[in-house]
Amino acid sequence: MRSRLHIFTLLAVLAISTGCTVVPSAKVDTTRFFVLSGAEVKETQATSTSGKKISIRKIEIPAYLQTRSIVVKQNSNEVRIEDMNRWAEPLESAIGRVLKVGLLQNSHVSSVEFAPLSMDAERDYDVSITIHKCEGSIESIGKIFAKFSASVEISTPSPDSEIVAKYNFVAPDSDWDGTNFSKLAEALSTDILALGSDIPNHIP
């Protein structure tokens, strides 16, 4: 009887000690982070010293894009928030960074600054941009694209500010497979570069 009790006690101690040493396996974080960049997005210096000085006064994006998660629009009124595929920086900041590169690639631009500016900052034009689309898109007919569009307003500096140009920019749809988010980021980067390079062409 005593030997059985002794064995039972040893088994109980062993079970308890074994249970205490069991550590749940760590969960692997599969979240992926992306930036707006690509082969053509490189920090650049202005190609002109006599060109226009541009100030980016504001960049506005729709409320549904104000998230670190990449957005994929399905059909006309449904969006999918990709929580496991995220932007590595706020989308407004990312767009501004790539937009500046595109502007400086235009030979008519000598400098690009972002508001707010100092009181004595010199510039020739203020640019305000409203983003309409900057996302993946899965359409009802099964087509999958990267979509980017924006409205641009160009004005002279205050206090006698005057709008000199106002237009819509719609980038051609870029084919996308719906799963490669690196390719989506690269396609959107190319579109934003094109917008930046196009803006000076609308300055009188």
TASULZI-V555217 format. One record per backbone hydrogen bond with DSSP energy under -0.5 kcal/mol. NH is the residue of the N-H (numbers start at 1). CO is the residue of the C=O. Records with the same first field share a line. If there is no record, write none. Layout:
NH=CO ; CO
This chain:
5=1
6=2
7=3
8=4
9=5
10=6
11=7
12=8
13=9
14=10
15=11
16=12
17=13
18=14
19=15
20=16
21=17 ; 18
22=19
23=21
30=28
32=84
34=86
37=35
41=38
42=40
47=104
48=109
52=108
54=52 ; 111
55=125
56=113
57=55 ; 127
58=127
60=129
65=62
66=63
67=65
70=82 ; 85
72=80
73=136
74=78
75=138
78=74
80=72
81=79
82=70 ; 80
83=81
85=82
86=32
87=68
88=34
94=90
95=91
96=92
97=93
98=94
99=95
100=96
101=97
102=98
103=99
104=100
105=101
106=103
109=106
110=52
111=52
113=54
115=56
121=118
124=53
125=53
126=155
127=55
128=153
129=58
130=151
131=60 ; 129
132=149
133=149
135=147
136=71
137=145
138=73
139=137 ; 143
142=139
145=137
146=174
147=135
149=133
150=169
151=130
152=167
153=128
154=165
155=126
156=162
161=159
164=154
165=154
167=152
169=150
171=148
174=146
176=144
181=179
184=180
185=181
186=182
187=183
188=184
189=185
190=186
191=187
192=188
193=189
194=190
195=191
196=192
197=193
198=194
199=195
200=196
201=198
202=199
203=200
